[in-house]
Amino acid sequence: MDIYESQAEQEQHEQAMESLAEELRRKIDEVQEVYERTYIELKSKATVKDYLPLFVARQTRAVLLERSSF
């Protein structure tokens, strides 16, 4: 399933996922799962998509940090 509208958009989100994986010391697969689920959810609700990568990254970070606190 291709969830991104362009190759450039996909690359932008892949960079965000890689940064999160490095920052949080998590496997890219784990980050990607949460990130893409969050992206799909937020994209469906967004009227302005300019800041979507920022909001997706923030929410993904919060979810992954919450998982590690258990």
Distance bins in CASP14 RR format, pairs under 12 A and 6 or more apart:
PFRMAT RR
TARGET T0000
AUTHOR 0000-0000-0000
RMODE 2
METHOD distances of the structure
MODEL  1
1 36 0 0 0 0 1 0 0 0 0 0 0
1 37 0 0 0 0 0 1 0 0 0 0 0
1 39 0 0 0 0 0 1 0 0 0 0 0
1 40 0 0 0 0 1 0 0 0 0 0 0
2 9 0 0 0 0 0 1 0 0 0 0 0
2 10 0 0 0 0 1 0 0 0 0 0 0
2 13 0 0 0 0 0 1 0 0 0 0 0
2 36 0 0 0 0 0 1 0 0 0 0 0
2 40 0 0 0 0 0 1 0 0 0 0 0
3 9 0 0 0 0 1 0 0 0 0 0 0
3 10 0 0 0 0 1 0 0 0 0 0 0
3 13 0 0 0 0 1 0 0 0 0 0 0
3 14 0 0 0 0 0 1 0 0 0 0 0
3 32 0 0 0 0 0 1 0 0 0 0 0
3 35 0 0 0 0 0 1 0 0 0 0 0
3 36 1 0 0 1 0 0 0 0 0 0 0
3 37 0 0 0 0 0 1 0 0 0 0 0
3 38 0 0 0 0 0 1 0 0 0 0 0
3 39 1 0 0 1 0 0 0 0 0 0 0
3 40 1 0 1 0 0 0 0 0 0 0 0
3 41 0 0 0 0 0 1 0 0 0 0 0
3 42 0 0 0 0 0 1 0 0 0 0 0
3 43 1 0 0 1 0 0 0 0 0 0 0
3 44 0 0 0 0 0 1 0 0 0 0 0
3 52 0 0 0 0 0 1 0 0 0 0 0
3 56 0 0 0 0 0 1 0 0 0 0 0
4 10 1 1 0 0 0 0 0 0 0 0 0
4 11 0 0 0 0 1 0 0 0 0 0 0
4 12 0 0 0 0 1 0 0 0 0 0 0
4 13 1 0 0 1 0 0 0 0 0 0 0
4 14 0 0 0 0 1 0 0 0 0 0 0
4 16 0 0 0 0 0 1 0 0 0 0 0
4 17 0 0 0 0 0 1 0 0 0 0 0
4 35 0 0 0 0 0 1 0 0 0 0 0
4 36 0 0 0 0 1 0 0 0 0 0 0
4 39 0 0 0 0 1 0 0 0 0 0 0
4 40 0 0 0 0 0 1 0 0 0 0 0
4 43 0 0 0 0 1 0 0 0 0 0 0
4 49 0 0 0 0 0 1 0 0 0 0 0
4 52 0 0 0 0 0 1 0 0 0 0 0
4 53 0 0 0 0 0 1 0 0 0 0 0
4 56 0 0 0 0 0 1 0 0 0 0 0
5 12 0 0 0 0 0 1 0 0 0 0 0
5 13 0 0 0 0 0 1 0 0 0 0 0
5 39 0 0 0 0 0 1 0 0 0 0 0
5 43 0 0 0 0 1 0 0 0 0 0 0
5 49 0 0 0 0 1 0 0 0 0 0 0
5 52 0 0 0 0 0 1 0 0 0 0 0
6 12 0 0 0 0 1 0 0 0 0 0 0
6 13 0 0 0 0 0 1 0 0 0 0 0
6 49 0 0 0 0 0 1 0 0 0 0 0
7 13 0 0 0 0 0 1 0 0 0 0 0
7 14 0 0 0 0 0 1 0 0 0 0 0
8 14 0 0 0 0 0 1 0 0 0 0 0
8 15 0 0 0 0 0 1 0 0 0 0 0
8 53 0 0 0 0 0 1 0 0 0 0 0
9 15 0 0 0 0 0 1 0 0 0 0 0
9 16 0 0 0 0 0 1 0 0 0 0 0
9 39 0 0 0 0 0 1 0 0 0 0 0
9 43 0 0 0 0 0 1 0 0 0 0 0
9 49 0 0 0 0 1 0 0 0 0 0 0
9 50 0 0 0 0 0 1 0 0 0 0 0
9 52 0 0 0 0 1 0 0 0 0 0 0
9 53 0 0 0 0 1 0 0 0 0 0 0
9 56 0 0 0 0 0 1 0 0 0 0 0
10 16 0 0 0 0 0 1 0 0 0 0 0
10 17 0 0 0 0 0 1 0 0 0 0 0
10 32 0 0 0 0 0 1 0 0 0 0 0
10 35 0 0 0 0 0 1 0 0 0 0 0
10 36 0 0 0 0 0 1 0 0 0 0 0
10 39 0 0 0 0 0 1 0 0 0 0 0
10 53 0 0 0 0 0 1 0 0 0 0 0
11 17 0 0 0 0 0 1 0 0 0 0 0
11 18 0 0 0 0 0 1 0 0 0 0 0
11 53 0 0 0 0 0 1 0 0 0 0 0
12 18 0 0 0 0 0 1 0 0 0 0 0
12 19 0 0 0 0 0 1 0 0 0 0 0
12 35 0 0 0 0 0 1 0 0 0 0 0
12 39 0 0 0 0 0 1 0 0 0 0 0
12 49 0 0 0 0 0 1 0 0 0 0 0
12 50 0 0 0 0 0 1 0 0 0 0 0
12 52 0 0 0 0 1 0 0 0 0 0 0
12 53 1 0 1 0 0 0 0 0 0 0 0
12 54 0 0 0 0 0 1 0 0 0 0 0
12 56 0 0 0 0 0 1 0 0 0 0 0
12 57 0 0 0 0 0 1 0 0 0 0 0
13 19 0 0 0 0 0 1 0 0 0 0 0
13 20 0 0 0 0 0 1 0 0 0 0 0
13 31 0 0 0 0 0 1 0 0 0 0 0
13 32 0 0 0 0 1 0 0 0 0 0 0
13 35 1 0 0 1 0 0 0 0 0 0 0
13 36 0 0 0 0 1 0 0 0 0 0 0
13 38 0 0 0 0 0 1 0 0 0 0 0
13 39 1 0 0 1 0 0 0 0 0 0 0
13 40 0 0 0 0 0 1 0 0 0 0 0
13 42 0 0 0 0 0 1 0 0 0 0 0
13 43 0 0 0 0 0 1 0 0 0 0 0
13 49 0 0 0 0 0 1 0 0 0 0 0
13 52 0 0 0 0 1 0 0 0 0 0 0
13 53 1 0 0 1 0 0 0 0 0 0 0
13 54 0 0 0 0 0 1 0 0 0 0 0
13 55 0 0 0 0 0 1 0 0 0 0 0
13 56 1 0 0 1 0 0 0 0 0 0 0
13 57 0 0 0 0 1 0 0 0 0 0 0
13 60 0 0 0 0 0 1 0 0 0 0 0
14 20 0 0 0 0 0 1 0 0 0 0 0
14 21 0 0 0 0 0 1 0 0 0 0 0
14 28 0 0 0 0 1 0 0 0 0 0 0
14 31 0 0 0 0 0 1 0 0 0 0 0
14 32 0 0 0 0 1 0 0 0 0 0 0
14 35 0 0 0 0 1 0 0 0 0 0 0
14 36 0 0 0 0 0 1 0 0 0 0 0
14 39 0 0 0 0 0 1 0 0 0 0 0
14 53 0 0 0 0 0 1 0 0 0 0 0
14 57 0 0 0 0 0 1 0 0 0 0 0
15 21 0 0 0 0 0 1 0 0 0 0 0
15 22 0 0 0 0 0 1 0 0 0 0 0
15 28 0 0 0 0 0 1 0 0 0 0 0
15 31 0 0 0 0 0 1 0 0 0 0 0
15 35 0 0 0 0 0 1 0 0 0 0 0
15 53 0 0 0 0 1 0 0 0 0 0 0
15 57 0 0 0 0 0 1 0 0 0 0 0
16 22 0 0 0 0 0 1 0 0 0 0 0
16 23 0 0 0 0 0 1 0 0 0 0 0
16 28 0 0 0 0 0 1 0 0 0 0 0
16 31 0 0 0 0 1 0 0 0 0 0 0
16 32 0 0 0 0 0 1 0 0 0 0 0
16 34 0 0 0 0 0 1 0 0 0 0 0
16 35 1 0 0 1 0 0 0 0 0 0 0
16 36 0 0 0 0 0 1 0 0 0 0 0
16 38 0 0 0 0 0 1 0 0 0 0 0
16 39 0 0 0 0 1 0 0 0 0 0 0
16 52 0 0 0 0 0 1 0 0 0 0 0
16 53 1 0 1 0 0 0 0 0 0 0 0
16 54 0 0 0 0 1 0 0 0 0 0 0
16 55 0 0 0 0 0 1 0 0 0 0 0
16 56 1 0 0 1 0 0 0 0 0 0 0
16 57 1 0 1 0 0 0 0 0 0 0 0
16 58 0 0 0 0 0 1 0 0 0 0 0
16 59 0 0 0 0 0 1 0 0 0 0 0
16 60 0 0 0 0 1 0 0 0 0 0 0
16 61 0 0 0 0 0 1 0 0 0 0 0
17 23 0 0 0 0 0 1 0 0 0 0 0
17 24 0 0 0 0 0 1 0 0 0 0 0
17 26 0 0 0 0 1 0 0 0 0 0 0
17 27 0 0 0 0 0 1 0 0 0 0 0
17 28 1 0 0 1 0 0 0 0 0 0 0
17 29 0 0 0 0 1 0 0 0 0 0 0
17 30 0 0 0 0 0 1 0 0 0 0 0
17 31 1 0 1 0 0 0 0 0 0 0 0
17 32 1 0 1 0 0 0 0 0 0 0 0
17 33 0 0 0 0 1 0 0 0 0 0 0
17 34 0 0 0 0 1 0 0 0 0 0 0
17 35 1 0 1 0 0 0 0 0 0 0 0
17 36 0 0 0 0 1 0 0 0 0 0 0
17 38 0 0 0 0 0 1 0 0 0 0 0
17 39 0 0 0 0 1 0 0 0 0 0 0
17 53 0 0 0 0 0 1 0 0 0 0 0
17 56 0 0 0 0 1 0 0 0 0 0 0
17 57 0 0 0 0 1 0 0 0 0 0 0
17 60 0 0 0 0 1 0 0 0 0 0 0
17 61 0 0 0 0 0 1 0 0 0 0 0
17 64 0 0 0 0 0 1 0 0 0 0 0
18 24 0 0 0 0 0 1 0 0 0 0 0
18 26 0 0 0 0 0 1 0 0 0 0 0
18 27 0 0 0 0 0 1 0 0 0 0 0
18 28 1 0 0 1 0 0 0 0 0 0 0
18 29 0 0 0 0 0 1 0 0 0 0 0
18 31 0 0 0 0 1 0 0 0 0 0 0
18 32 0 0 0 0 1 0 0 0 0 0 0
18 35 0 0 0 0 0 1 0 0 0 0 0
18 57 0 0 0 0 0 1 0 0 0 0 0
19 26 0 0 0 0 0 1 0 0 0 0 0
19 28 0 0 0 0 0 1 0 0 0 0 0
19 31 0 0 0 0 1 0 0 0 0 0 0
19 35 0 0 0 0 0 1 0 0 0 0 0
19 53 0 0 0 0 0 1 0 0 0 0 0
19 54 0 0 0 0 0 1 0 0 0 0 0
19 57 1 0 0 1 0 0 0 0 0 0 0
19 60 0 0 0 0 0 1 0 0 0 0 0
19 61 0 0 0 0 1 0 0 0 0 0 0
20 26 1 0 0 1 0 0 0 0 0 0 0
20 27 0 0 0 0 0 1 0 0 0 0 0
20 28 0 0 0 0 1 0 0 0 0 0 0
20 30 0 0 0 0 1 0 0 0 0 0 0
20 31 1 0 1 0 0 0 0 0 0 0 0
20 32 0 0 0 0 1 0 0 0 0 0 0
20 33 0 0 0 0 0 1 0 0 0 0 0
20 34 0 0 0 0 1 0 0 0 0 0 0
20 35 1 0 0 1 0 0 0 0 0 0 0
20 38 0 0 0 0 0 1 0 0 0 0 0
20 53 0 0 0 0 0 1 0 0 0 0 0
20 54 0 0 0 0 0 1 0 0 0 0 0
20 56 0 0 0 0 1 0 0 0 0 0 0
20 57 1 0 0 1 0 0 0 0 0 0 0
20 58 0 0 0 0 1 0 0 0 0 0 0
20 59 0 0 0 0 0 1 0 0 0 0 0
20 60 1 0 0 1 0 0 0 0 0 0 0
20 61 1 0 0 1 0 0 0 0 0 0 0
20 62 0 0 0 0 0 1 0 0 0 0 0
20 63 0 0 0 0 0 1 0 0 0 0 0
20 64 1 0 0 1 0 0 0 0 0 0 0
20 65 0 0 0 0 0 1 0 0 0 0 0
21 27 1 0 0 1 0 0 0 0 0 0 0
21 28 1 0 1 0 0 0 0 0 0 0 0
21 29 0 0 0 0 1 0 0 0 0 0 0
21 30 1 0 0 1 0 0 0 0 0 0 0
21 31 1 0 1 0 0 0 0 0 0 0 0
21 32 0 0 0 0 1 0 0 0 0 0 0
21 33 0 0 0 0 0 1 0 0 0 0 0
21 34 0 0 0 0 0 1 0 0 0 0 0
21 35 0 0 0 0 1 0 0 0 0 0 0
21 57 0 0 0 0 0 1 0 0 0 0 0
21 60 0 0 0 0 0 1 0 0 0 0 0
21 61 0 0 0 0 0 1 0 0 0 0 0
21 64 0 0 0 0 1 0 0 0 0 0 0
22 28 0 0 0 0 1 0 0 0 0 0 0
22 31 0 0 0 0 1 0 0 0 0 0 0
23 31 0 0 0 0 1 0 0 0 0 0 0
23 57 0 0 0 0 1 0 0 0 0 0 0
23 60 0 0 0 0 0 1 0 0 0 0 0
23 61 1 0 0 1 0 0 0 0 0 0 0
23 64 0 0 0 0 1 0 0 0 0 0 0
23 65 0 0 0 0 0 1 0 0 0 0 0
24 30 0 0 0 0 1 0 0 0 0 0 0
24 31 1 0 0 1 0 0 0 0 0 0 0
24 34 0 0 0 0 0 1 0 0 0 0 0
24 35 0 0 0 0 0 1 0 0 0 0 0
24 57 0 0 0 0 0 1 0 0 0 0 0
24 60 0 0 0 0 1 0 0 0 0 0 0
24 61 1 0 0 1 0 0 0 0 0 0 0
24 62 0 0 0 0 0 1 0 0 0 0 0
24 63 0 0 0 0 0 1 0 0 0 0 0
24 64 1 0 1 0 0 0 0 0 0 0 0
24 65 1 0 0 1 0 0 0 0 0 0 0
24 66 0 0 0 0 0 1 0 0 0 0 0
24 67 0 0 0 0 1 0 0 0 0 0 0
24 68 1 0 0 1 0 0 0 0 0 0 0
25 31 0 0 0 0 0 1 0 0 0 0 0
25 64 0 0 0 0 0 1 0 0 0 0 0
25 65 0 0 0 0 0 1 0 0 0 0 0
25 68 0 0 0 0 1 0 0 0 0 0 0
26 32 0 0 0 0 1 0 0 0 0 0 0
26 33 0 0 0 0 0 1 0 0 0 0 0
26 34 0 0 0 0 1 0 0 0 0 0 0
26 35 0 0 0 0 0 1 0 0 0 0 0
26 60 0 0 0 0 1 0 0 0 0 0 0
26 61 0 0 0 0 0 1 0 0 0 0 0
26 63 0 0 0 0 0 1 0 0 0 0 0
26 64 1 0 0 1 0 0 0 0 0 0 0
26 65 0 0 0 0 1 0 0 0 0 0 0
26 67 0 0 0 0 1 0 0 0 0 0 0
26 68 0 0 0 0 1 0 0 0 0 0 0
27 33 0 0 0 0 1 0 0 0 0 0 0
27 34 0 0 0 0 0 1 0 0 0 0 0
27 64 0 0 0 0 0 1 0 0 0 0 0
28 34 0 0 0 0 0 1 0 0 0 0 0
28 35 0 0 0 0 1 0 0 0 0 0 0
28 36 0 0 0 0 0 1 0 0 0 0 0
28 64 0 0 0 0 0 1 0 0 0 0 0
29 35 0 0 0 0 0 1 0 0 0 0 0
29 36 0 0 0 0 0 1 0 0 0 0 0
30 36 0 0 0 0 0 1 0 0 0 0 0
30 37 0 0 0 0 0 1 0 0 0 0 0
30 60 0 0 0 0 0 1 0 0 0 0 0
30 63 0 0 0 0 0 1 0 0 0 0 0
30 64 1 0 0 1 0 0 0 0 0 0 0
30 67 0 0 0 0 1 0 0 0 0 0 0
30 68 0 0 0 0 0 1 0 0 0 0 0
31 37 0 0 0 0 0 1 0 0 0 0 0
31 38 0 0 0 0 0 1 0 0 0 0 0
31 39 0 0 0 0 0 1 0 0 0 0 0
31 56 0 0 0 0 0 1 0 0 0 0 0
31 57 0 0 0 0 1 0 0 0 0 0 0
31 60 1 0 0 1 0 0 0 0 0 0 0
31 61 0 0 0 0 1 0 0 0 0 0 0
31 63 0 0 0 0 1 0 0 0 0 0 0
31 64 1 0 0 1 0 0 0 0 0 0 0
31 65 0 0 0 0 0 1 0 0 0 0 0
31 67 0 0 0 0 0 1 0 0 0 0 0
32 38 0 0 0 0 0 1 0 0 0 0 0
32 39 0 0 0 0 1 0 0 0 0 0 0
32 56 0 0 0 0 0 1 0 0 0 0 0
32 60 0 0 0 0 1 0 0 0 0 0 0
32 64 0 0 0 0 0 1 0 0 0 0 0
33 39 0 0 0 0 0 1 0 0 0 0 0
33 40 0 0 0 0 0 1 0 0 0 0 0
33 60 0 0 0 0 1 0 0 0 0 0 0
33 63 0 0 0 0 0 1 0 0 0 0 0
33 64 0 0 0 0 1 0 0 0 0 0 0
33 67 0 0 0 0 0 1 0 0 0 0 0
34 40 0 0 0 0 0 1 0 0 0 0 0
34 41 0 0 0 0 0 1 0 0 0 0 0
34 56 0 0 0 0 1 0 0 0 0 0 0
34 57 0 0 0 0 0 1 0 0 0 0 0
34 58 0 0 0 0 0 1 0 0 0 0 0
34 59 0 0 0 0 1 0 0 0 0 0 0
34 60 1 0 1 0 0 0 0 0 0 0 0
34 61 0 0 0 0 1 0 0 0 0 0 0
34 62 0 0 0 0 1 0 0 0 0 0 0
34 63 1 0 1 0 0 0 0 0 0 0 0
34 64 1 0 0 1 0 0 0 0 0 0 0
34 65 0 0 0 0 0 1 0 0 0 0 0
34 66 0 0 0 0 0 1 0 0 0 0 0
34 67 0 0 0 0 1 0 0 0 0 0 0
35 41 0 0 0 0 0 1 0 0 0 0 0
35 42 0 0 0 0 0 1 0 0 0 0 0
35 43 0 0 0 0 0 1 0 0 0 0 0
35 52 0 0 0 0 0 1 0 0 0 0 0
35 53 0 0 0 0 1 0 0 0 0 0 0
35 55 0 0 0 0 0 1 0 0 0 0 0
35 56 1 0 0 1 0 0 0 0 0 0 0
35 57 1 0 0 1 0 0 0 0 0 0 0
35 58 0 0 0 0 0 1 0 0 0 0 0
35 59 0 0 0 0 1 0 0 0 0 0 0
35 60 1 0 1 0 0 0 0 0 0 0 0
35 61 0 0 0 0 1 0 0 0 0 0 0
35 62 0 0 0 0 0 1 0 0 0 0 0
35 63 0 0 0 0 1 0 0 0 0 0 0
35 64 0 0 0 0 1 0 0 0 0 0 0
36 42 0 0 0 0 0 1 0 0 0 0 0
36 43 0 0 0 0 0 1 0 0 0 0 0
36 56 0 0 0 0 1 0 0 0 0 0 0
36 59 0 0 0 0 0 1 0 0 0 0 0
36 60 0 0 0 0 1 0 0 0 0 0 0
37 43 0 0 0 0 0 1 0 0 0 0 0
37 44 0 0 0 0 0 1 0 0 0 0 0
37 56 0 0 0 0 1 0 0 0 0 0 0
37 59 0 0 0 0 1 0 0 0 0 0 0
37 60 0 0 0 0 1 0 0 0 0 0 0
37 63 0 0 0 0 1 0 0 0 0 0 0
37 64 0 0 0 0 0 1 0 0 0 0 0
38 44 0 0 0 0 0 1 0 0 0 0 0
38 45 0 0 0 0 0 1 0 0 0 0 0
38 46 0 0 0 0 0 1 0 0 0 0 0
38 52 0 0 0 0 1 0 0 0 0 0 0
38 53 0 0 0 0 0 1 0 0 0 0 0
38 54 0 0 0 0 0 1 0 0 0 0 0
38 55 0 0 0 0 1 0 0 0 0 0 0
38 56 1 0 1 0 0 0 0 0 0 0 0
38 57 0 0 0 0 1 0 0 0 0 0 0
38 58 0 0 0 0 1 0 0 0 0 0 0
38 59 1 0 1 0 0 0 0 0 0 0 0
38 60 1 0 1 0 0 0 0 0 0 0 0
38 61 0 0 0 0 1 0 0 0 0 0 0
38 62 0 0 0 0 1 0 0 0 0 0 0
38 63 1 0 0 1 0 0 0 0 0 0 0
38 64 0 0 0 0 0 1 0 0 0 0 0
39 45 0 0 0 0 0 1 0 0 0 0 0
39 46 0 0 0 0 1 0 0 0 0 0 0
39 49 0 0 0 0 0 1 0 0 0 0 0
39 52 1 0 0 1 0 0 0 0 0 0 0
39 53 0 0 0 0 1 0 0 0 0 0 0
39 54 0 0 0 0 0 1 0 0 0 0 0
39 55 0 0 0 0 1 0 0 0 0 0 0
39 56 1 0 1 0 0 0 0 0 0 0 0
39 57 0 0 0 0 1 0 0 0 0 0 0
39 59 0 0 0 0 1 0 0 0 0 0 0
39 60 0 0 0 0 1 0 0 0 0 0 0
40 46 0 0 0 0 0 1 0 0 0 0 0
40 52 0 0 0 0 0 1 0 0 0 0 0
40 56 0 0 0 0 1 0 0 0 0 0 0
40 59 0 0 0 0 0 1 0 0 0 0 0
41 52 0 0 0 0 0 1 0 0 0 0 0
41 55 0 0 0 0 0 1 0 0 0 0 0
41 56 0 0 0 0 1 0 0 0 0 0 0
41 59 0 0 0 0 1 0 0 0 0 0 0
41 60 0 0 0 0 0 1 0 0 0 0 0
41 63 0 0 0 0 0 1 0 0 0 0 0
42 48 0 0 0 0 0 1 0 0 0 0 0
42 49 0 0 0 0 1 0 0 0 0 0 0
42 51 0 0 0 0 0 1 0 0 0 0 0
42 52 1 0 0 1 0 0 0 0 0 0 0
42 53 0 0 0 0 1 0 0 0 0 0 0
42 54 0 0 0 0 0 1 0 0 0 0 0
42 55 1 0 1 0 0 0 0 0 0 0 0
42 56 1 0 1 0 0 0 0 0 0 0 0
42 57 0 0 0 0 0 1 0 0 0 0 0
42 58 0 0 0 0 0 1 0 0 0 0 0
42 59 1 0 0 1 0 0 0 0 0 0 0
42 60 0 0 0 0 0 1 0 0 0 0 0
43 49 1 0 0 1 0 0 0 0 0 0 0
43 51 0 0 0 0 0 1 0 0 0 0 0
43 52 1 0 0 1 0 0 0 0 0 0 0
43 53 0 0 0 0 0 1 0 0 0 0 0
43 55 0 0 0 0 1 0 0 0 0 0 0
43 56 0 0 0 0 1 0 0 0 0 0 0
44 52 0 0 0 0 0 1 0 0 0 0 0
45 52 0 0 0 0 0 1 0 0 0 0 0
45 55 0 0 0 0 0 1 0 0 0 0 0
45 56 0 0 0 0 0 1 0 0 0 0 0
45 59 0 0 0 0 0 1 0 0 0 0 0
46 52 1 0 1 0 0 0 0 0 0 0 0
46 53 0 0 0 0 0 1 0 0 0 0 0
46 54 0 0 0 0 0 1 0 0 0 0 0
46 55 0 0 0 0 1 0 0 0 0 0 0
46 56 0 0 0 0 1 0 0 0 0 0 0
48 54 0 0 0 0 0 1 0 0 0 0 0
48 55 0 0 0 0 0 1 0 0 0 0 0
49 55 0 0 0 0 1 0 0 0 0 0 0
49 56 0 0 0 0 0 1 0 0 0 0 0
51 57 0 0 0 0 0 1 0 0 0 0 0
51 58 0 0 0 0 1 0 0 0 0 0 0
52 58 0 0 0 0 0 1 0 0 0 0 0
52 59 0 0 0 0 0 1 0 0 0 0 0
52 60 0 0 0 0 0 1 0 0 0 0 0
53 59 0 0 0 0 0 1 0 0 0 0 0
53 60 0 0 0 0 0 1 0 0 0 0 0
54 60 0 0 0 0 0 1 0 0 0 0 0
54 61 0 0 0 0 0 1 0 0 0 0 0
55 61 0 0 0 0 0 1 0 0 0 0 0
55 62 0 0 0 0 0 1 0 0 0 0 0
56 62 0 0 0 0 0 1 0 0 0 0 0
56 63 0 0 0 0 0 1 0 0 0 0 0
57 63 0 0 0 0 0 1 0 0 0 0 0
57 64 0 0 0 0 0 1 0 0 0 0 0
58 64 0 0 0 0 0 1 0 0 0 0 0
58 65 0 0 0 0 0 1 0 0 0 0 0
59 65 0 0 0 0 0 1 0 0 0 0 0
59 66 0 0 0 0 0 1 0 0 0 0 0
60 66 0 0 0 0 0 1 0 0 0 0 0
60 67 0 0 0 0 0 1 0 0 0 0 0
61 67 0 0 0 0 0 1 0 0 0 0 0
61 68 0 0 0 0 0 1 0 0 0 0 0
62 68 0 0 0 0 0 1 0 0 0 0 0
62 69 0 0 0 0 0 1 0 0 0 0 0
63 69 0 0 0 0 0 1 0 0 0 0 0
64 70 0 0 0 0 0 1 0 0 0 0 0
END
